[in-house]
Amino acid sequence: MVNIIKMYITLMPVILGGIGNMIFVKTTFYKNHNKPIDSGKNIFGKNKTWIGAFSMIIQVTIFQIILSYTVLSKYNYIYENNENILKLNLIVGLLLGTAYIIFELPNSFVKRRLNIEPGKTKNWISYIIDQIDSIIGVTIILCFYTDMTIIQFLAYIILGAITHSLINLILYFVKIRKNI
């Protein structure tokens, strides 16, 4: 149980950044500046925007830095092998946020080829892939900063998928997401 709590604390900047980004994309500012990464060519879809990507990266970085100053930091796996300093947290935050965004793109590309609407899934396989794509990227980055076994790697993926699903469900019920 302690390991799961420590994994959650390690993932907390990404979790909070993701929630913050879902709220951000509902703002008027976002709606006035949401240029698709693919320039509207439907390579990744209308939900993959430059401002959304930058927002996610910035928010994860900010949360990584803020949480590094809290009591929770002593339970973060990153600091077991690395000194908790601003430079490290800035780099880790930028890498985690960037990995999150980049690892969503291949799934979006495939979904557009299969004519699956942005934000939707076709079956349980595409739903699972939708939940784990970004956490795979995040976990790969964490491998560079923690002593992670293959079992821990898989545990991060499972924990991330479950958390992603639960957060999407909550955001759906509070009307921040349009679908689950």
QUIFENZI-V330723 format. One record per residue. N is the residue number from 1. SS is DSSP state (a for helix, b for strand, c for the rest). NEAR is the number of other ideal C-beta (glycine too) atoms within 10 Angstrom. D_FIRST is the distance of its C-alpha to the first C-alpha in whole Angstrom. Layout:
n ss near d_first
N SS NEAR D_FIRST
N SS NEAR D_FIRST
//
This chain:
n ss near d_first
1 c 5 0
2 a 7 4
3 a 11 5
4 a 10 5
5 a 11 6
6 a 17 9
7 a 22 10
8 a 16 11
9 a 19 13
10 a 25 14
11 a 22 15
12 a 19 16
13 a 27 20
14 a 29 20
15 a 18 19
16 a 17 21
17 a 25 24
18 a 24 24
19 a 16 24
20 a 17 27
21 a 22 29
22 a 16 29
23 a 15 30
24 a 17 33
25 c 19 34
26 c 12 35
27 c 11 37
28 a 7 41
29 a 11 41
30 a 16 39
31 a 10 41
32 a 8 44
33 a 12 43
34 c 15 41
35 c 11 43
36 b 18 41
37 c 20 40
38 c 17 42
39 c 9 45
40 c 10 45
41 c 9 46
42 c 14 43
43 c 15 41
44 c 20 38
45 c 20 39
46 c 15 40
47 c 15 36
48 c 20 36
49 b 19 37
50 a 13 38
51 a 17 37
52 a 21 34
53 a 19 33
54 a 13 34
55 a 22 32
56 a 25 29
57 a 21 29
58 a 17 30
59 a 22 28
60 a 30 25
61 a 22 27
62 a 18 27
63 a 23 24
64 a 26 23
65 a 16 25
66 a 14 25
67 a 19 21
68 a 21 22
69 c 11 24
70 c 12 21
71 a 7 19
72 a 15 16
73 a 14 17
74 a 11 16
75 a 17 13
76 c 26 14
77 a 20 14
78 a 22 18
79 a 18 19
80 a 13 18
81 c 9 21
82 c 15 23
83 c 7 25
84 c 13 24
85 c 11 27
86 a 10 29
87 a 8 30
88 a 17 27
89 a 25 26
90 a 15 29
91 a 15 29
92 a 24 25
93 a 25 25
94 a 16 29
95 a 21 27
96 a 28 24
97 a 30 26
98 a 18 29
99 a 22 27
100 a 24 26
101 a 20 29
102 a 13 31
103 a 19 28
104 a 19 29
105 a 19 33
106 a 12 33
107 a 19 32
108 a 21 34
109 a 16 37
110 a 13 36
111 a 21 36
112 a 19 39
113 a 10 41
114 c 9 40
115 c 8 41
116 c 18 38
117 c 13 38
118 c 14 36
119 c 16 32
120 c 13 33
121 c 18 32
122 c 13 34
123 c 8 32
124 a 8 28
125 a 9 28
126 a 16 30
127 a 15 27
128 a 13 24
129 a 16 26
130 a 22 26
131 a 20 23
132 a 19 22
133 a 20 25
134 a 23 24
135 a 24 20
136 a 17 22
137 a 22 24
138 a 25 21
139 a 27 19
140 a 15 22
141 a 21 23
142 a 24 20
143 a 12 21
144 a 11 23
145 a 20 22
146 c 22 18
147 c 9 18
148 c 16 17
149 c 9 17
150 a 7 18
151 a 8 15
152 a 18 13
153 a 15 16
154 a 11 16
155 a 16 12
156 a 24 13
157 a 16 16
158 a 12 15
159 a 18 12
160 a 22 16
161 a 19 18
162 a 12 16
163 a 18 16
164 a 19 19
165 a 15 20
166 a 10 19
167 a 16 20
168 a 19 24
169 a 12 24
170 a 12 24
171 a 18 26
172 a 13 28
173 a 10 28
174 c 9 29
175 c 8 32
176 c 15 31
177 c 17 30
178 c 9 33
179 c 9 31
180 c 13 28
//
